[in-house]
């Protein structure tokens, strides 16, 4: 009798605990404690409650004849996620019968949490989910203000995949593409490899792994609320609504607005419905406009509203074109000075689209002349203004005299270029070459398949000229790789770099590369030191490989460096995702194309010094003609052949003129065909020519004019622009006398 009385007291205590959960109604006969819970506690004298969790009843009586659930694992879980159902009347004997797990106890209206809610009770092993009661293998514990829950309880209730990595001794949880890794006694866990600090360390409690609840909710974006001693998790993942608006500038009554949605559902299913407020394709009114967007998934769950506020600008006003001239009436051959006074309400005139009609430096026929200016703003709106000036029948300059005097630096004028070959050439120049090694990689210019296009060794001062067209049929990248073959470190000091492309137009790419090469000499912005350890390979000139070359695009590069020991340089075109260092050992060496030039040329700085007076008579200085200016001779180590540098592309000419006569025009005349590039004239990077190219031998591009009184020292640096044609001539002519 004493034993039965003790057991009955224990059962009544458990039943009372269940019955007093706040807001809970236990599924049982009216007025009675749910007998299935009582029976379950009675049967599970070893602590197994029949689902996947464990609970220890301090009043349970240990029976040596109790039957152990065969599915129980070392942590005390059964893995079936249910509470066993047994007869409603407790047995009168001490030996508990074997029970079969069934469904969990049903609990109605648990704190009105609603569906898809999981409720953890602080300091309790009871868990409610979707109106059903479950038990955890360890109670939810609060330590130092941090709430800890059993990992296995979370796995079952939240729907996580649980594994264990024996090598790293990490417990792994996975859900929705996220992987969480925990270690015992560590305050850190990783979320997809990112180390993250928790509010407290994970720990083992009675062989049960416990983690801070917030580490899971934060990583998996599970919202939760705390209601007294209840922690309510919301497992419903709402769809997310998002959108962008373009363009950035929206003008009332003018701009067609584009909306791009970026919404998604938790399971990747399509959006079932959407709502907009405030959306308009063209906004009629200026000012702030609030646009709100919501989406619904296939289960009927709506997202939180996503709101964007845009500021609609007043209607764009077209630019106002306006210019003035320094006079209203001009003589024939008199310089006309134009002042552009165009305005725009946003100060957004596109200079590249500015168009002049009949804008001449001077006019050579009498009568009225109408000049028109059209300007365009960034939105494409235009404004036009015309002005008429009067040209008298008096002559100030003839066209032949006017243009040498007044053509802007970098622009060209037409002249009779056929007479230039009859002019005398400069013969009193001292010419010597500096020992700089040129690596010219320009063949095959049209690269038809990936591979190594050039490879060479160099020590000391080294210049690179790389110019190639991708015709492989797919995107590629070009690299220059430096390899140290020595037993000691090698240092490379990069001094100058000019890169152009990728672009479909070879002439434009070559022009830009020369411009940037000279600009880098001015600024020193590309200066860099690279140290290569013995046997190390490293990509240099990173601008070359920063952007993939689409098919039918061209790149062009100039680069100067100095190395303190012998280094091997490899130029290659390979797949855009290919490792250039690994490619050194696998890519084939490509043959030259038989038309364009590649080779290694020493003495690639050509110094031309004229100490005597120059410019007092008409004279020319040919460059790249292989006569007055002979080609550098070298070798192609890949083909093991002799090479002649036709046009001397890649050679840097430093022309020093000690005494240039007063009133001398120095100009550039292309003799081999179309030419577009730059020269370095007394420290100024000067175009050949502005906004275009010299297209014929009749184009005379003005580079410099000396003053009217004394001789001047002039220094010109020149390197041929890839994609252009040689030879070229520098012309020295006397200017006509100026008139008033």
Order of alpha helices (4+ residues) and beta strands (2+ residues): alpha-beta-alpha-beta-beta-beta-beta-beta-beta-beta-beta-alpha-beta-beta-beta-beta-beta-beta-beta-alpha-beta-beta-beta-beta-beta-beta-beta-beta-beta-beta-beta-beta-beta-alpha-beta-beta-beta-beta-beta-beta-beta-alpha-beta-beta-alpha-beta-alpha-beta-beta-beta-beta-beta-beta-beta-beta-beta-beta-beta-beta
